[in-house]
Amino acid sequence: MKTRFVLINTSHAGNVGAAARAMKVMGFDDLVLVAPRWPNVLRKEETIQRASGALDVLEKARVVATLDEALDGMSHLCATAMTPRDFGPPTVEPRVHFEALLKQERLALAASAPEAKNASNPADDGEAGGGSAPVGQTGVAFLFGCERFGMTNEDVYRCHAALSIPTNPRFGSLNLGAAIQVIAYDWRQALGGFGVQDATPARVQADAAQVAGMLGHWEQALTSIGFLDPAAPKKLMPRLNQLFNRAQLTPEEIHILRGVAKAMIETAQAKR
């Protein structure tokens, strides 16, 4: 689903950069600014610094004079307004609204499927089938007002829903960049989200030969310090073998354990 973030009368350049960063980390890049305080806000140093690498979003962003221009091609409008309006759209929690919106979208796509199939089949007279654009291609726009006053009543009235982020009832004021991040996250999760990426490389387990070599080294070390009697070893080494198997040692860990065994042997020899 096409997604656009619309910032109306933004007064702080840093918030524009923060918005670009918040959007990019959630996989969105359609940003439109309506009559911002600084006409050159996309090129201001503070904007670029706060974008923190999301320069491609800033390069694609547009500055327009009116909200009508910003909403071109959008069909579902979501206001972000903490204060309910007497004649405004219903105030809803983002996640609840997104779930309902996507359910509606799936139903529209399912209903249009037979029509699309018929349109793709050749006509009886041999001409290719025509047809209009498929139903269900909703363009969603999230509207954010200026930092000081929020959205005007007139702008809120145009929207289908007023999204309200659940916050502490005693203090619900969110920075513009933070609000965009929350909405972008919830919307991305509703669309399917991204998989969690491991912060560390995949663990490589040592092979059997490495474990066996390390155990032989430890057997020698334990014997040198008098912990193991080679004439009556009993079950110590098989139990250590099972212990290390459960640990699923890496080659680096094998290297550390062999280093310990070496130090044990050298210490025992030095005391003789």
C-alpha positions in Angstrom: 0.0 0.0 0.0 1.3 3.4 -1.0 2.3 5.4 2.2 3.0 9.1 2.5 3.9 11.2 5.5 2.8 14.8 5.4 4.2 17.5 7.6 2.1 20.7 7.8 3.8 24.0 8.6 6.8 22.4 10.3 8.8 25.1 12.2 11.9 23.2 13.3 14.4 22.0 10.7 15.7 19.3 13.0 12.3 17.7 13.1 12.3 17.3 9.4 15.5 15.4 9.6 14.2 13.3 12.4 11.1 12.5 10.4 13.2 11.3 7.5 15.3 9.0 9.8 12.1 7.6 11.5 10.6 6.8 8.1 13.7 5.2 6.6 14.2 2.8 9.5 10.7 1.5 8.9 11.1 1.3 5.2 9.1 4.4 4.0 10.4 7.2 1.8 7.5 9.4 0.7 7.7 12.6 2.6 5.9 15.9 1.7 6.2 19.2 3.5 3.4 21.7 3.3 4.5 25.3 3.7 7.3 24.7 6.2 8.8 27.7 8.0 12.0 27.4 6.0 11.5 27.0 2.2 15.0 25.5 2.0 14.5 23.3 5.0 15.5 20.1 3.2 19.0 21.6 2.6 19.6 23.1 6.1 22.5 21.7 8.1 20.3 20.8 11.1 18.0 18.8 8.9 20.8 16.9 7.4 22.4 16.2 10.7 19.2 14.9 12.3 18.5 12.7 9.3 21.5 10.7 10.3 22.0 8.9 7.0 18.5 9.1 5.7 19.6 11.6 3.0 17.9 9.6 0.2 14.5 10.3 1.9 15.4 14.0 2.1 16.4 14.0 -1.6 13.1 12.5 -2.6 11.0 14.7 -0.3 8.9 17.5 -1.8 7.9 20.9 -0.5 4.4 22.1 -1.6 2.4 25.2 -0.9 -1.0 23.5 -0.1 -2.3 20.4 1.5 -4.3 19.6 -1.6 -1.0 19.2 -3.5 0.4 17.0 -0.7 -2.6 14.7 -0.8 -2.6 14.1 -4.5 -3.1 10.4 -5.2 -4.0 9.6 -1.6 -7.4 8.0 -0.7 -7.2 7.4 3.0 -6.2 10.2 5.3 -5.1 9.8 9.0 -4.8 12.8 11.2 -2.6 12.8 14.3 -4.5 14.9 16.8 -4.5 14.4 20.6 -7.5 16.7 21.1 -10.9 15.3 19.8 -12.8 17.6 17.5 -16.6 18.2 17.7 -17.1 17.5 14.0 -14.0 15.5 13.3 -13.4 11.9 12.4 -13.4 9.2 15.1 -10.4 9.1 17.4 -8.8 5.7 17.3 -5.7 3.8 18.5 -3.3 3.4 15.5 -3.0 -0.4 15.8 -6.7 -0.9 16.0 -7.3 1.4 13.0 -4.6 -0.2 10.9 -6.0 -3.7 11.5 -9.5 -2.6 10.4 -8.0 -0.7 7.4 -6.0 -3.7 6.2 -9.0 -6.0 6.7 -11.1 -3.7 4.5 -8.3 -3.7 1.9 -8.1 -7.5 1.8 -11.9 -7.7 1.3 -11.6 -5.2 -1.6 -8.8 -7.1 -3.2 -10.8 -10.4 -2.9 -13.9 -8.8 -4.4 -11.9 -7.5 -7.4 -10.1 -10.8 -8.1 -12.8 -12.2 -10.4 -13.0 -8.9 -12.3 -9.3 -8.8 -12.8 -9.3 -12.4 -14.0 -12.0 -11.7 -16.5 -10.2 -8.5 -17.7 -7.0 -10.5 -18.3 -8.7 -13.0 -20.6 -8.9 -12.3 -24.3 -12.2 -11.1 -25.6 -14.3 -13.3 -27.8 -13.5 -11.2 -30.9 -9.8 -11.7 -30.4 -9.0 -8.4 -28.9 -7.1 -8.1 -25.6 -9.3 -7.5 -22.6 -9.3 -4.1 -21.1 -10.3 -2.9 -17.7 -9.6 -0.1 -15.2 -7.0 -0.1 -12.4 -7.5 -2.9 -9.8 -9.7 -2.1 -6.8 -8.0 -2.0 -3.4 -4.9 0.1 -4.3 -5.3 2.4 -1.3 -2.9 5.3 -0.8 -2.5 6.1 2.9 -1.4 9.5 4.1 -0.4 10.3 7.7 -0.8 14.0 8.5 1.2 15.8 11.2 0.6 19.4 12.2 3.0 22.1 13.3 5.0 21.5 16.5 3.3 24.3 18.5 -0.3 24.2 17.5 -0.8 20.8 15.9 -3.4 20.4 13.1 -6.1 22.9 12.3 -9.7 21.8 12.6 -10.1 22.2 8.8 -7.3 19.8 8.1 -8.5 17.2 10.7 -12.1 17.3 9.2 -10.7 16.1 5.9 -9.4 12.9 7.4 -11.0 9.5 7.8 -9.5 8.9 11.3 -7.7 10.8 14.0 -4.9 8.6 15.3 -4.2 8.9 19.0 -1.1 7.2 20.4 -1.8 5.7 23.9 0.3 7.7 26.3 0.5 8.6 30.0 -2.8 10.4 30.7 -0.9 13.0 32.8 1.7 13.7 30.1 0.9 12.8 26.5 3.1 15.3 24.7 5.2 13.7 22.0 8.0 15.3 20.0 7.1 15.3 16.3 9.9 12.9 15.3 8.9 10.5 18.1 5.3 10.6 17.0 6.3 9.8 13.4 8.5 7.0 14.6 5.6 5.4 16.6 3.1 5.7 13.7 5.7 4.4 11.2 6.5 1.4 13.5 2.9 0.5 14.1 2.0 0.8 10.4 5.0 -1.3 9.4 4.1 -4.0 11.9 0.5 -4.0 10.5 1.9 -4.5 7.0 4.1 -7.4 8.1 7.1 -5.9 9.7 10.8 -6.8 9.3 12.5 -9.8 10.7 14.9 -9.3 13.6 18.5 -9.3 12.4 21.2 -10.9 14.6 23.7 -8.4 16.0 26.4 -11.0 16.1 27.7 -13.4 13.5 26.1 -16.9 13.3 27.7 -19.3 15.8 30.0 -21.9 14.2 30.3 -25.1 16.2 33.6 -26.9 16.5 33.8 -30.3 14.8 34.3 -33.6 16.5 38.1 -33.7 15.8 38.6 -30.4 17.5 36.7 -31.5 20.6 38.6 -34.8 20.7 41.9 -33.0 20.5 41.0 -30.6 23.2 39.8 -33.5 25.5 43.2 -35.2 24.9 45.0 -32.1 25.9 42.8 -31.7 29.1 43.4 -35.3 30.0 47.1 -34.6 29.9 46.7 -31.4 31.9 44.5 -33.0 34.6 47.0 -35.8 35.0 49.9 -33.4 35.4 48.2 -31.6 38.3 47.2 -34.9 40.0 43.5 -34.5 39.4 43.2 -37.5 37.1 44.8 -40.9 37.8 45.5 -42.4 34.4 45.6 -45.9 36.0 42.0 -45.5 37.2 40.4 -42.8 35.2 36.9 -44.1 35.8 34.3 -41.9 34.0 35.8 -38.4 34.3 36.8 -38.0 30.7 33.5 -39.4 29.2 31.6 -37.0 31.5 33.7 -34.1 30.4 33.1 -35.1 26.8 29.3 -34.9 27.3 29.7 -31.6 29.2 31.5 -30.0 26.3 29.2 -31.5 23.7 26.2 -29.9 25.5 28.1 -26.6 25.5 28.4 -26.7 21.7 31.8 -25.1 21.7 33.1 -22.9 18.9 36.6 -23.2 17.5 37.6 -20.0 19.5 36.3 -21.6 22.7 38.3 -24.8 21.9 41.4 -22.6 21.6 40.8 -21.0 25.0 40.3 -24.3 26.7 43.5 -25.7 25.1 45.3 -22.6 26.4 44.1 -23.3 29.9 45.3 -26.9 29.6 48.7 -25.7 28.4 49.0 -23.4 31.3 48.1 -26.1 33.7 50.8 -28.4 32.3 53.5 -25.7 32.4 52.6 -24.7 36.0 52.8 -28.4 37.1 56.2 -28.9 35.4 57.6 -25.7 36.9 56.8 -26.9 40.5 58.7 -30.2 40.0 
